[in-house]
Amino acid sequence: MMKMKKLFGLAAMLVVMALVVAGCGGGQTPASTDKKEDAPKEGTGEKLKVAYIYVGPVGDAGWTYAHDQGRQYLEKELPNIETSFVESVPETPADAERVLTDLVNKGNKVIFATSFGYMDSVLKVAKKYPDVIFLHCSGYKTDKNVGTYFGRMYQPRFLSGMAAGKQTKSNTIGFVAAMPIPEVVWGINSFTLGVKSVNPTAKVKVVWTNTWYDPAKEKDAAKSLLDAGADVIAMHQDTPGPMQAAEEKGAFSVGYNTDMRQFAPKAVLTGPVWNWGPYYVNTVKAVIDGTWKSEQYFGSMADGIIDLAPYGDMVSEDVRKLVDEKKQAILDGKFEVFAGPIKDQSGAVKVPEGKTMTDEEVLNMMWFVEGVDGSIPKK
Amino acid sequence: MRLITLEKRMSPIPMAGMVIPVISIALALLAGGVFLALSGKNPLEIYFTLFQSAFGSSYGFSETVVKAIPLALCALGVSLAFRVQLWNIGAEGQFYMGAMAATWVALTYPEGSRWVVLPAMFLAAAMAGGLWGLLPAIPRAFWKVNETITTLMLNYIAIFWVDFLIYGPWKDPNGYNFPLTAPFELGATLPSFGTSRVHYGLILALIAALLVYIILKYTVWGYQLKVVGESQRAAKYAGMSIVKTILLVMLISGALAGIAGMTEVAGITQRLQQGLSPGYGYSAIIIAWLARLNPWAILLVSFLFGGLLSGGFSLQSMGLPAASVYMLQGLILFFILGGEIFNSYRLKWIGGRS
């Protein structure tokens, strides 16, 4: 029994110690607590609350990081708003619906959902709360209080493809692709068109990972492509994993989402990047001014929502000049990525000369262009 | 020169079932508190938010119940297997197979009335989950093949099988190739209570708990389970069939997890998709264990566990990163499980032995 007493004494001591520590920690935060509790009061002309739900952690250095940069930009640019986010929210309704409802209950009036898989959850929750505005990234369903937003990523993807096509020696370029959905498919196609515009003999080999965010899996997929003879790795994933695989193998790579040179300085040529900030500012401004209307926003390079990342040191002056000229043509509206003639993998002409694919056609694209080595899982 | 050693307890501490978990939870919250305080957060505020969002409002409460339903059904399933010392780690796979079978019914008979489709989904899910449990039970019963490994491995097969279906033959033709099945028609969805998301799966979970309780307490078969669990040799001498018991237990165990899969697709997602279960089948093992295989305790622990899961995301609005939330959840489990050892062992202090 004595021993038990000793043990309890020890436990009690730990309790006291921890309480002291906890108390100290608590002492530093009351100011911020008060602010939080005052803010949600509605109808007093208080700060507009804007929330984000992210599919990955803000530290993914890619997709979610880019959105969070946009959120921070928004908070800096507009004075009378308060932003918050919830990260790593699974794309199943079981969790997404609850997190969205929670955010509404916390007084948020504008909610950005930044992954495709949230689509149905957003629509369901939006129906229940008609006075809250929802913006869903990369989806295709809208409602009175639900808009969608995305960018013509095929423009910078084409440009990054040109840089890759010029760099490859083996004429095999690997592409680590997340999900076989149109967004990724037209990304691969525009990249391949860019590659082939400067290097008609090169091929783009595609591997699917079936996940947006899984650094290890993304890296493994890149490794398998490198083993299969690729000397440039491009990707449509959320993290720089594939970049690191290329760097380790002494190969080159094309990033995505953000400037990824810091993760693989010897490998990254360039990459298509998102710049969400201006869009977030414009949208929230429209909400504040009462001019917001549900729409399907599809921004271009000229709008500034997308861009090409700075070049890596290994990209030669000639290539830079070539790509920059094309970039200018896109900005001036003189060059369309999906202008015919475009052939599919079987060599059949899908887009005849003189025609350009409509947005509708691009957003439903479920076939690969000539030069892609891979297949889209079919029924 | 060990100063402390573990010694097997001759008799359990009185009230251990209550005292140890409570102390464990308190210690977990303390350790978590130190971590939170070090990262500049007020632990009391964080714990209050966790509690508040999981149990403090009718909405939070209902969402906690939503999480508890699949957890309870899976945990009831594995608890039966654990009772006869069968380490069924396969509830996750059985859950997926149940969800798959229910989805098959839903997609095959889209026009059917709720009164026909839902029972059919229920039966299909119970059968599919049951068969997935039976599969590893056969080599276990006849050739003593370790079921821990086989049930675990079958989880991956089930999950990849579901992946194959939603990426291929069952993909929604209007879903832009996204790996989802078509949404279920009304007839294949479980109704829910009022405006909440608490669906009728709750009733199934309660009935399942009641049935498990009755079986264990009042039936001959329940008594057999107890004997087989305590001593297979004794059971054999008493003329009980070990093989039959193993097969039947795993069948029922899998069926319960399968039913959990059905309630989740029919009640919550209303379509089959990736990530349907964020590890319900694995959490169920911990729940069954903490509840000491008692069906009523399983309901309670599932509810608390559901709160831990559903409240976690709210902590992020306090500026706590998702990783810290996972850590906190892990910490609480670690302490509770760690505390379990003091049920059957006690610390012994050894003074200055060299």
Interface residues (C-beta under 8 A of the other chain):
Chain A: K3 K6 L7 A11 L14 V15 A18 V21 A22 C24 G25 G26 Q28 T29 T33 P57 V58 S84 F85 V86 E87 S88 V89 P90 E91 T92 P93 A94 D95 E97 R98 V99 T101 D102 L103 N105 K106 F116 G117 D120 Y140 M179 P180 I181 P182 V185 N210 N364 M366 I376 P377 K378 K379
Chain B: I23 A26 L27 L30 A31 G33 V34 L36 A37 L38 G40 K41 N42 P43 L44 E45 S53 Y59 E63 V66 K67 D163 Y167 G168 P169 K171 P173 Y176 N177 F178 P179 P183 R197 E264 I268 T269 Q270 Q273 Q274 G275 L276 P278 S310 F313 S314 Q316 S317 P321 A322 A323 L347 K348 W349
